[in-house]
Amino acid sequence: MLSVEQLADAIYEDLNAQIVRVSIEDNTYRVAFRCDDWQGAARQRQFTLSFQGVREATVTPSFFEVLLAETDHSLLWNHNDEHVSMFFSSKPNNPMEIVGRLYEAHTQLLNVWRPLSDYLHANTTSMQNGYGLLAKGPKKVIDEYARVVGSAMRYTIIRDYVPAGDYRVVLFDNSYIVYRGVSAAEQTGIV
């Protein structure tokens, strides 16, 4: 029996990998996929990944080129890292510039995985008030926002909570499953 990490090491873009079924049964999220045999045989191999403790999933039947199993990924920060709130208590000289710089930093840090609106709670209008909640989310994200804001605004960061954690993520190209446990099984019949 292969582990999800072994499958991730074996799957590469030329194997014509395809998710053929996604189902949820008895609190288990199942993803069935097939791919050409990476050992060179002229056959397809078929697998089912059974995920437990799923927090988020965007996987749908589709082709994919890369399968990754990660324990440290920006998708996991919401579930594994300390959360904080960042409050501001001054007006910035140029709120549009601050929002633009935050957007740039956010995109570099999180790529396409999370939108800025998940964490940024202030806008240019609320910044003109000179006080309020600027952002809320994982400490890694808010620390980067604080670095970007620098001395343009006075701010305070307050600890919110630490989630239970211990989540992992499997990525099928741009779709993913955030989970706590997974098992992999190879099928000998048709998926």
CORCOR-V25336 format. One record per residue. N is the residue number from 1. RES is the residue in one small letter. OMEGA is omega in radians with two decimals (999 if undefined). D_CENTER is the distance of its C-alpha to the mean C-alpha in Angstrom with 2 decimals. Layout:
n->N res->RES omega->OMEGA d_center->D_CENTER
n->N res->RES omega->OMEGA d_center->D_CENTER
//
This chain:
n->1 res->m omega->3.13 d_center->27.08
n->2 res->l omega->3.00 d_center->24.05
n->3 res->s omega->3.11 d_center->20.92
n->4 res->v omega->3.10 d_center->17.44
n->5 res->e omega->3.09 d_center->17.50
n->6 res->q omega->3.07 d_center->20.88
n->7 res->l omega->3.13 d_center->19.80
n->8 res->a omega->3.10 d_center->16.99
n->9 res->d omega->-3.05 d_center->19.81
n->10 res->a omega->-3.05 d_center->22.17
n->11 res->i omega->3.04 d_center->20.36
n->12 res->y omega->-2.89 d_center->20.86
n->13 res->e omega->-3.09 d_center->21.24
n->14 res->d omega->-3.07 d_center->24.92
n->15 res->l omega->3.13 d_center->24.69
n->16 res->n omega->-3.11 d_center->24.27
n->17 res->a omega->-3.10 d_center->21.48
n->18 res->q omega->2.98 d_center->21.05
n->19 res->i omega->-3.08 d_center->19.27
n->20 res->v omega->-3.14 d_center->22.38
n->21 res->r omega->3.03 d_center->21.51
n->22 res->v omega->-3.13 d_center->18.85
n->23 res->s omega->3.06 d_center->20.41
n->24 res->i omega->3.13 d_center->20.19
n->25 res->e omega->3.09 d_center->23.27
n->26 res->d omega->3.13 d_center->24.23
n->27 res->n omega->3.08 d_center->20.76
n->28 res->t omega->-3.14 d_center->19.65
n->29 res->y omega->-3.06 d_center->17.13
n->30 res->r omega->3.08 d_center->18.74
n->31 res->v omega->3.10 d_center->17.80
n->32 res->a omega->3.11 d_center->20.96
n->33 res->f omega->3.08 d_center->21.08
n->34 res->r omega->3.13 d_center->23.87
n->35 res->c omega->3.04 d_center->24.50
n->36 res->d omega->-3.13 d_center->27.53
n->37 res->d omega->-3.13 d_center->28.78
n->38 res->w omega->3.11 d_center->27.59
n->39 res->q omega->3.02 d_center->30.90
n->40 res->g omega->3.13 d_center->32.81
n->41 res->a omega->-3.14 d_center->34.42
n->42 res->a omega->3.14 d_center->35.03
n->43 res->r omega->3.03 d_center->33.02
n->44 res->q omega->3.05 d_center->29.62
n->45 res->r omega->-3.07 d_center->27.69
n->46 res->q omega->-3.06 d_center->25.86
n->47 res->f omega->2.96 d_center->23.23
n->48 res->t omega->3.02 d_center->21.62
n->49 res->l omega->3.14 d_center->18.51
n->50 res->s omega->-3.05 d_center->18.86
n->51 res->f omega->3.04 d_center->15.95
n->52 res->q omega->3.11 d_center->16.91
n->53 res->g omega->-3.10 d_center->15.34
n->54 res->v omega->3.10 d_center->12.58
n->55 res->r omega->-3.13 d_center->10.68
n->56 res->e omega->3.06 d_center->8.61
n->57 res->a omega->3.08 d_center->9.45
n->58 res->t omega->-3.06 d_center->10.10
n->59 res->v omega->3.05 d_center->12.35
n->60 res->t omega->3.07 d_center->15.89
n->61 res->p omega->-3.09 d_center->18.98
n->62 res->s omega->3.01 d_center->18.84
n->63 res->f omega->3.04 d_center->19.60
n->64 res->f omega->-3.12 d_center->17.17
n->65 res->e omega->-3.03 d_center->18.06
n->66 res->v omega->3.02 d_center->15.61
n->67 res->l omega->3.13 d_center->14.18
n->68 res->l omega->3.03 d_center->12.09
n->69 res->a omega->-3.02 d_center->11.76
n->70 res->e omega->3.02 d_center->9.93
n->71 res->t omega->3.12 d_center->10.72
n->72 res->d omega->-3.09 d_center->9.68
n->73 res->h omega->-3.10 d_center->6.41
n->74 res->s omega->3.06 d_center->5.18
n->75 res->l omega->-3.09 d_center->1.92
n->76 res->l omega->-3.06 d_center->5.43
n->77 res->w omega->3.11 d_center->7.57
n->78 res->n omega->-3.00 d_center->8.19
n->79 res->h omega->-3.03 d_center->9.47
n->80 res->n omega->-3.00 d_center->11.13
n->81 res->d omega->3.08 d_center->12.46
n->82 res->e omega->3.10 d_center->15.51
n->83 res->h omega->-3.12 d_center->15.44
n->84 res->v omega->3.04 d_center->18.17
n->85 res->s omega->3.14 d_center->19.97
n->86 res->m omega->3.13 d_center->21.62
n->87 res->f omega->3.10 d_center->24.97
n->88 res->f omega->-3.09 d_center->27.26
n->89 res->s omega->3.04 d_center->31.05
n->90 res->s omega->3.11 d_center->32.42
n->91 res->k omega->3.03 d_center->32.50
n->92 res->p omega->3.10 d_center->31.07
n->93 res->n omega->-3.09 d_center->33.59
n->94 res->n omega->-3.11 d_center->31.27
n->95 res->p omega->3.13 d_center->28.42
n->96 res->m omega->3.13 d_center->27.41
n->97 res->e omega->3.13 d_center->27.06
n->98 res->i omega->3.14 d_center->24.88
n->99 res->v omega->3.11 d_center->22.49
n->100 res->g omega->3.11 d_center->22.52
n->101 res->r omega->3.09 d_center->21.87
n->102 res->l omega->3.12 d_center->18.97
n->103 res->y omega->3.11 d_center->17.46
n->104 res->e omega->-3.13 d_center->18.10
n->105 res->a omega->3.14 d_center->16.62
n->106 res->h omega->-3.13 d_center->13.46
n->107 res->t omega->3.10 d_center->13.10
n->108 res->q omega->-3.08 d_center->13.97
n->109 res->l omega->-3.00 d_center->11.55
n->110 res->l omega->3.12 d_center->8.31
n->111 res->n omega->-3.11 d_center->9.75
n->112 res->v omega->-2.95 d_center->9.00
n->113 res->w omega->-3.14 d_center->5.36
n->114 res->r omega->3.08 d_center->7.05
n->115 res->p omega->3.10 d_center->10.85
n->116 res->l omega->-3.11 d_center->13.36
n->117 res->s omega->3.05 d_center->14.85
n->118 res->d omega->-3.02 d_center->12.19
n->119 res->y omega->-3.10 d_center->13.79
n->120 res->l omega->-3.10 d_center->17.05
n->121 res->h omega->3.14 d_center->19.83
n->122 res->a omega->3.01 d_center->22.82
n->123 res->n omega->-3.08 d_center->24.27
n->124 res->t omega->3.13 d_center->27.34
n->125 res->t omega->-3.13 d_center->29.70
n->126 res->s omega->3.09 d_center->28.52
n->127 res->m omega->3.10 d_center->28.60
n->128 res->q omega->3.08 d_center->32.27
n->129 res->n omega->3.07 d_center->32.97
n->130 res->g omega->3.11 d_center->32.31
n->131 res->y omega->3.08 d_center->30.44
n->132 res->g omega->3.11 d_center->27.49
n->133 res->l omega->3.11 d_center->23.83
n->134 res->l omega->-3.07 d_center->22.05
n->135 res->a omega->-3.13 d_center->18.46
n->136 res->k omega->3.13 d_center->16.70
n->137 res->g omega->-3.13 d_center->13.43
n->138 res->p omega->-3.08 d_center->12.15
n->139 res->k omega->3.13 d_center->15.08
n->140 res->k omega->-3.14 d_center->13.51
n->141 res->v omega->-3.08 d_center->12.81
n->142 res->i omega->3.05 d_center->16.20
n->143 res->d omega->3.10 d_center->18.02
n->144 res->e omega->3.08 d_center->17.15
n->145 res->y omega->3.13 d_center->18.37
n->146 res->a omega->3.11 d_center->21.45
n->147 res->r omega->-3.11 d_center->22.12
n->148 res->v omega->-3.13 d_center->22.08
n->149 res->v omega->3.10 d_center->24.28
n->150 res->g omega->-3.11 d_center->26.58
n->151 res->s omega->3.14 d_center->30.06
n->152 res->a omega->3.12 d_center->29.75
n->153 res->m omega->2.97 d_center->29.27
n->154 res->r omega->-3.12 d_center->30.09
n->155 res->y omega->3.07 d_center->27.16
n->156 res->t omega->3.09 d_center->26.52
n->157 res->i omega->-3.11 d_center->23.38
n->158 res->i omega->3.12 d_center->23.64
n->159 res->r omega->3.11 d_center->21.80
n->160 res->d omega->-3.10 d_center->20.43
n->161 res->y omega->3.03 d_center->19.17
n->162 res->v omega->-3.13 d_center->17.42
n->163 res->p omega->-3.12 d_center->15.34
n->164 res->a omega->3.02 d_center->16.53
n->165 res->g omega->-3.13 d_center->13.64
n->166 res->d omega->3.08 d_center->13.92
n->167 res->y omega->3.09 d_center->10.71
n->168 res->r omega->3.12 d_center->9.49
n->169 res->v omega->2.95 d_center->7.32
n->170 res->v omega->3.14 d_center->9.34
n->171 res->l omega->2.99 d_center->8.77
n->172 res->f omega->-3.01 d_center->11.79
n->173 res->d omega->-3.08 d_center->11.94
n->174 res->n omega->3.04 d_center->9.75
n->175 res->s omega->-2.99 d_center->9.12
n->176 res->y omega->3.01 d_center->7.31
n->177 res->i omega->3.04 d_center->8.36
n->178 res->v omega->-2.96 d_center->7.39
n->179 res->y omega->3.05 d_center->10.99
n->180 res->r omega->-3.12 d_center->13.83
n->181 res->g omega->3.14 d_center->16.25
n->182 res->v omega->2.98 d_center->16.90
n->183 res->s omega->-3.13 d_center->20.15
n->184 res->a omega->3.10 d_center->21.15
n->185 res->a omega->3.07 d_center->24.52
n->186 res->e omega->3.13 d_center->26.42
n->187 res->q omega->3.06 d_center->28.64
n->188 res->t omega->3.12 d_center->32.09
n->189 res->g omega->-3.14 d_center->32.66
n->190 res->i omega->3.11 d_center->31.13
n->191 res->v omega->999 d_center->27.63
//
